[in-house]
Amino acid sequence: MLVLLRSPWALAGAALVVIGLYGVARVRPAAAWAQVRPVRWFAAVLFATQLLLAGLPEAVSTTTRVVLMVALAGLVTLTTPASVMMATLERGLTPLRLFKIDPFRVSLMLTLTLRSVPLLADLARRVREAQLARGVSWSLRAFAVPLVVGALRHADALGEALSARGLDD
């Protein structure tokens, strides 16, 4: 639905709806902000790029649309247990069996992807905190290397867990 909204005013209305949904779900403002905070730098770069290439209205619309999509995805993950999300996806993907695609594996992949985003954001936060504790102001190498190593460790542990459950083929 957000993709179909073009005017900044329609997107402002959508933003009010998203804020209202967070209120209905009784999500605290700090928890709501935690859902969109990781994309703030991406949003700033996206806005600047769109401003240069497409103009102010398109920059506002595109950036607002992306932030609202992230906020809605965050709301879903905050309010829906992974098991329910996976079961719903699996039921919805049942027609894929016609193409010999296992809906369980697709829903597992999507659920793991959704779960990995906050894990990687938390890992990035911990790496940054460790940098600050060591007195490193900002270094791309000092940030990227531990982040990649931590992400690979997580992926390895996840792969072992899936293999132990017979999902390695």
N, C-alpha and C positions, 0 to 999 in steps of 0.2 A: 504494500500500500504506500509506503514512504517513497518508493521509486516513482510512483505516479504523481506525487505532489510536486508541483513545479514552482509555485510562487512562494516567496519568503513568508507571506502571511499564512498560507496554508500550513507551512512547516512550523510556524510559530504556534498555530493551533494544535498541531501534532505534538509539539513539545509540551504543551499544557496537558494534553491527554496522557503522555508518558509520565509526567510529574504526578498527575492524578492517579495513575495506576500504581506508582510507587507508594502513594499515600494509602490507597485501598489495601495494598499488600502489607501495610504497616512497616515498611522498610525505613530505617532511620536515615536521616540526611547523610551522615558519615558513611554508612554502608552504600548508599546510592552513589555518592561521590567516588567511592572506591571502585565502582564499576566503570566509570568513564575516565578517571584520573590517568590510568596507564596510556590512554590514547591522546592525551592533551598535546604532546609534542608532534605526534603524527597529524593531528587536526590543525595545528598551527602551520606545519609545512604544507599540508593539503590546501589550506586557505590561501597561503601566500602563492602557491603554484597556480591555483585557480584564478586568483586575482590578476596575476600577470598574463595568463593565457586566455581567460574567458570573461573577465570583468567582475565587478563587485556582486551583482545579483546572483550570478552562477557560483561564485566563491562561497557566498553565504548559504545558498541552497545546498550545494554539494557537501560542505562541511557539516551543516546542521543535520542533513540526512544521515551521514556516516555516524555522527555522535549519537543520534537517536537510535540507530540500529544497534550500536554497541550497548546503549542503555537498555534497550528492550531485551537483547540477548542476556545481559546481566540480570535483569529482572526474572527472566525465565529460569536461569541457573540458581538464583537465590531462592525461588519459591517452589521449584519442582525437583523432587528427589531424582537422582540419576536413573534409578531403576524404573521409575514411572516414565521418564523421558525416553529411555531406551525401549520400553515396551510399546509406547505410543509410536515411536519411529518405526519399529519393527512391523507393527500392524499396518501403518501407512505405506510401507515399502513392500508389502506382500505381492503386488503386481509384478515386481522385478523378478519373481520366480519364473515367469514366462521366458525371461532372457537368461535363465540359469544363473542368476545372481542371488546370493543368500542374503535375505533381508536382515538376519541377525548380525552378520558380519558388517554390513553397511551401517546399521544402527550403532553397533559397538564402536566402529571407527569414528562416527560423528560424535558420539558421546565422549570418547576419549579425547577428541580434538577440542571439544568445548571445555573439558576438564583441564586440558593442558594449558590453556590460555592463562587462567589465574595462577597456576603453578609456576609458569615461566615468569609472570609478572612478579610473583613473590620471590623467586630466585633472583631476578634482577634487582629487586629492592634489597635483598640480603647482601648481594655482591657490592652494591653501592654503599651500604652501611659499613661493610668491612673495609672498603676503600677509605671512607671517611675516618674510621677508627685507626687506620694505619697512617693517616695524614696525607693520602693521595688526593689532590684536589680534583683532577679529571684527567684520565688517560684512557683512550679508546682501547689500547691493548690490555691495560690492567682491568678493564671492565669486560671486554669481549671474551678473553681467554677463560676466566673462571665461569662466565655465563655459559659458554659453549660446552665446557667440560661438565658443568652441573647438568645441563640439558641432556648431554649424551649419557651421563650416569643414570638420569631418570629414565631415559628411553631404554637403556639396557635393562634396568630393573623391571620396567613395564613389560619388555619383551620376554624376560624370564618368567614373570608371573603369568603372562598369557600362554607361554609354552607349557608351563606346569599344569595349566587347565585344558591343554589339548587344542589350543587355538593357534598353533604355530605353522600351519600349512598354508 
